[in-house]
Amino acid sequence: MFRILFYSPEIPGNTGNAIRLAAVTGAELHLVEPLGFDFSDAKLRRAGLDYHDLARVTVHRDLDAAWESLAPGRMFAFTSDGERLYTDVDYLPGDVLLFGPESVGLPAEVKSDPRVTARVRLPMQPSRRSLNLANSASIAVYEAWRQHGFAGSAEKSAPAT
């Protein structure tokens, strides 16, 4: 399955929503310290609802530790200055979808790190700075999962008659 990597997330509600995203899609969620909250934060718990126990979440002490843990694997840095659209990537199970902190995005040294396979972007209207972190991760994860036929998802229920 796919792996979501949040580099120093700041807003507990976004990480809570990403926990829910990981639980419902089977993705793994990896968080790089420092975090802008702790796991007892009420906003994080509320956003994740009862999905915390259903999600695979790993916290890494720094980005190097995360990259070591996630290797080998392709790393796609999601950034507003990405050269490729997220839909132009042929995702593979095990790919890492990397997102930066809400207030500033990924630092230049992270985006240009040789371990980053490509910088990709989500299209937006001109003069817009960014999209919500949890929403961005959702769009990317669902595109990657869609490309693989939503492998592992629940069977569709029969239409009502």
The 8 nearest C-alpha neighbors of each residue, nearest first, counted from 0:
[[1, 92, 93, 26, 25, 2, 27, 94],
 [0, 2, 93, 26, 92, 94, 95, 27],
 [1, 3, 27, 95, 26, 28, 94, 96],
 [2, 4, 28, 96, 95, 29, 27, 97],
 [5, 3, 97, 29, 30, 96, 28, 98],
 [6, 4, 30, 98, 8, 99, 97, 7],
 [5, 7, 31, 99, 8, 100, 98, 30],
 [8, 6, 34, 31, 33, 32, 100, 5],
 [9, 7, 100, 34, 6, 5, 35, 10],
 [8, 10, 35, 34, 100, 101, 7, 11],
 [11, 9, 12, 13, 8, 35, 14, 36],
 [10, 12, 43, 14, 13, 42, 36, 15],
 [11, 13, 15, 43, 46, 42, 14, 10],
 [14, 12, 133, 16, 15, 11, 10, 17],
 [13, 15, 17, 11, 16, 12, 18, 43],
 [16, 14, 47, 43, 46, 12, 18, 17],
 [15, 17, 19, 13, 14, 18, 46, 47],
 [18, 16, 20, 14, 19, 15, 133, 21],
 [19, 17, 15, 21, 16, 20, 47, 54],
 [18, 20, 22, 16, 47, 17, 21, 50],
 [21, 19, 17, 18, 23, 22, 24, 16],
 [22, 20, 26, 18, 24, 19, 25, 54],
 [21, 23, 54, 19, 53, 20, 25, 24],
 [22, 24, 20, 21, 25, 19, 26, 54],
 [25, 23, 21, 26, 22, 20, 152, 144],
 [24, 26, 21, 22, 23, 0, 27, 54],
 [27, 25, 21, 1, 24, 2, 0, 28],
 [26, 28, 2, 55, 21, 3, 56, 29],
 [29, 27, 56, 3, 2, 4, 55, 21],
 [30, 28, 4, 57, 56, 58, 3, 5],
 [29, 31, 58, 5, 4, 59, 6, 57],
 [32, 30, 59, 6, 7, 61, 58, 62],
 [33, 31, 34, 60, 7, 61, 59, 30],
 [32, 34, 7, 31, 35, 60, 61, 8],
 [33, 35, 32, 7, 36, 8, 9, 31],
 [34, 36, 9, 8, 10, 33, 7, 37],
 [37, 35, 34, 11, 40, 9, 38, 10],
 [36, 38, 39, 40, 34, 35, 11, 43],
 [37, 39, 40, 36, 43, 44, 41, 11],
 [38, 40, 37, 41, 44, 43, 36, 42],
 [41, 39, 38, 43, 42, 37, 44, 36],
 [40, 42, 44, 43, 45, 39, 38, 11],
 [43, 41, 45, 12, 44, 40, 11, 46],
 [42, 44, 15, 11, 12, 46, 40, 41],
 [43, 45, 41, 47, 42, 46, 48, 15],
 [44, 46, 48, 42, 47, 43, 41, 15],
 [47, 45, 15, 43, 12, 16, 48, 44],
 [48, 46, 15, 44, 19, 16, 45, 50],
 [49, 47, 45, 46, 50, 44, 51, 19],
 [48, 50, 51, 47, 52, 44, 53, 45],
 [49, 51, 53, 19, 52, 48, 47, 22],
 [52, 50, 53, 54, 49, 47, 18, 48],
 [51, 53, 50, 54, 49, 55, 22, 56],
 [54, 52, 50, 22, 51, 55, 49, 23],
 [55, 53, 22, 51, 21, 52, 56, 18],
 [54, 56, 27, 28, 57, 53, 21, 22],
 [55, 57, 28, 29, 54, 27, 58, 18],
 [58, 56, 29, 30, 28, 59, 55, 27],
 [57, 59, 30, 29, 31, 60, 56, 32],
 [58, 60, 31, 61, 65, 64, 30, 32],
 [59, 61, 32, 31, 64, 58, 62, 33],
 [62, 60, 64, 31, 59, 63, 32, 65],
 [61, 63, 65, 64, 31, 66, 59, 60],
 [62, 64, 66, 65, 61, 67, 60, 68],
 [63, 65, 67, 62, 61, 66, 59, 68],
 [66, 64, 62, 68, 63, 67, 59, 69],
 [67, 65, 69, 63, 68, 64, 70, 62],
 [66, 68, 64, 70, 65, 69, 63, 71],
 [67, 69, 65, 66, 70, 64, 71, 63],
 [68, 70, 66, 67, 65, 71, 72, 95],
 [71, 69, 72, 67, 68, 66, 73, 65],
 [70, 72, 69, 73, 67, 68, 66, 93],
 [71, 73, 70, 94, 93, 74, 69, 95],
 [72, 74, 94, 116, 95, 75, 71, 115],
 [75, 73, 95, 115, 116, 96, 94, 76],
 [74, 76, 96, 117, 116, 97, 118, 95],
 [77, 75, 97, 118, 119, 78, 98, 96],
 [78, 76, 119, 120, 98, 118, 97, 75],
 [77, 79, 81, 120, 80, 119, 76, 118],
 [78, 80, 120, 81, 129, 77, 121, 128],
 [81, 79, 78, 82, 120, 118, 119, 77],
 [82, 80, 119, 118, 120, 78, 79, 83],
 [81, 83, 119, 118, 80, 84, 120, 117],
 [84, 82, 119, 81, 120, 85, 87, 118],
 [83, 85, 120, 86, 87, 119, 121, 82],
 [84, 86, 119, 87, 120, 88, 121, 83],
 [85, 87, 84, 88, 142, 89, 83, 121],
 [88, 86, 84, 85, 83, 89, 119, 90],
 [87, 89, 86, 90, 85, 84, 83, 119],
 [90, 88, 87, 91, 146, 143, 86, 85],
 [91, 89, 143, 88, 94, 92, 146, 144],
 [90, 92, 94, 93, 89, 143, 1, 0],
 [93, 91, 0, 1, 94, 90, 143, 2],
 [92, 94, 1, 0, 91, 72, 2, 95],
 [95, 93, 73, 1, 92, 72, 91, 2],
 [94, 96, 2, 74, 3, 73, 75, 97],
 [97, 95, 3, 75, 4, 2, 74, 76],
 [96, 98, 4, 76, 75, 77, 5, 95],
 [99, 97, 5, 77, 6, 4, 76, 105],
 [100, 98, 105, 104, 6, 5, 101, 7],
 [101, 99, 8, 104, 7, 102, 103, 6],
 [100, 102, 103, 104, 132, 9, 99, 8],
 [101, 103, 100, 104, 9, 99, 8, 10],
 [104, 102, 101, 100, 105, 99, 106, 129],
 [105, 103, 99, 100, 101, 102, 106, 78],
 [104, 106, 99, 109, 110, 107, 100, 103],
 [105, 107, 109, 108, 104, 110, 103, 99],
 [108, 106, 110, 109, 111, 105, 112, 104],
 [109, 107, 111, 106, 110, 112, 105, 113],
 [108, 110, 112, 106, 107, 111, 105, 115],
 [111, 109, 107, 108, 112, 76, 105, 106],
 [110, 112, 108, 109, 107, 113, 115, 114],
 [111, 113, 109, 114, 115, 110, 108, 107],
 [114, 112, 115, 111, 116, 110, 109, 117],
 [115, 113, 112, 116, 74, 73, 66, 111],
 [116, 114, 74, 113, 117, 112, 75, 76],
 [115, 117, 74, 73, 75, 114, 118, 113],
 [118, 116, 75, 115, 119, 76, 74, 83],
 [117, 119, 81, 76, 75, 77, 82, 78],
 [120, 118, 81, 83, 77, 85, 84, 82],
 [121, 119, 81, 84, 78, 79, 77, 85],
 [120, 122, 85, 84, 123, 119, 79, 135],
 [123, 121, 120, 124, 84, 79, 85, 125],
 [124, 122, 125, 121, 127, 129, 130, 126],
 [123, 125, 127, 126, 122, 128, 129, 121],
 [126, 124, 127, 123, 128, 122, 129, 79],
 [125, 127, 128, 124, 123, 129, 79, 122],
 [128, 126, 125, 129, 124, 123, 130, 79],
 [127, 129, 126, 130, 79, 125, 123, 124],
 [130, 128, 127, 131, 79, 123, 132, 104],
 [129, 131, 135, 132, 134, 128, 123, 127],
 [130, 132, 134, 133, 135, 129, 101, 13],
 [133, 131, 135, 134, 101, 136, 130, 13],
 [134, 132, 13, 136, 135, 17, 131, 16],
 [135, 133, 137, 131, 132, 136, 138, 130],
 [136, 134, 132, 138, 137, 133, 131, 130],
 [135, 137, 133, 139, 134, 138, 140, 132],
 [138, 136, 134, 140, 135, 139, 141, 133],
 [137, 139, 135, 141, 136, 140, 142, 134],
 [138, 140, 136, 142, 137, 141, 143, 135],
 [141, 139, 143, 137, 142, 138, 136, 144],
 [140, 142, 144, 138, 143, 139, 145, 137],
 [143, 141, 145, 139, 144, 140, 138, 146],
 [142, 144, 140, 146, 90, 141, 145, 139],
 [143, 145, 141, 149, 147, 146, 142, 140],
 [146, 144, 142, 148, 149, 147, 143, 141],
 [145, 147, 143, 144, 148, 142, 90, 149],
 [148, 146, 145, 144, 149, 150, 143, 91],
 [147, 149, 145, 150, 146, 144, 151, 152],
 [150, 148, 144, 145, 147, 152, 151, 146],
 [151, 149, 148, 152, 147, 144, 145, 0],
 [150, 152, 149, 153, 25, 24, 148, 154],
 [153, 151, 150, 149, 154, 24, 25, 23],
 [152, 154, 155, 151, 156, 150, 149, 23],
 [155, 153, 156, 152, 151, 157, 149, 150],
 [156, 154, 153, 157, 152, 158, 149, 151],
 [155, 157, 154, 158, 153, 159, 152, 160],
 [156, 158, 159, 155, 160, 154, 153, 152],
 [159, 157, 160, 156, 155, 154, 153, 152],
 [158, 160, 157, 156, 155, 154, 153, 152],
 [159, 158, 157, 156, 155, 154, 153, 152]]
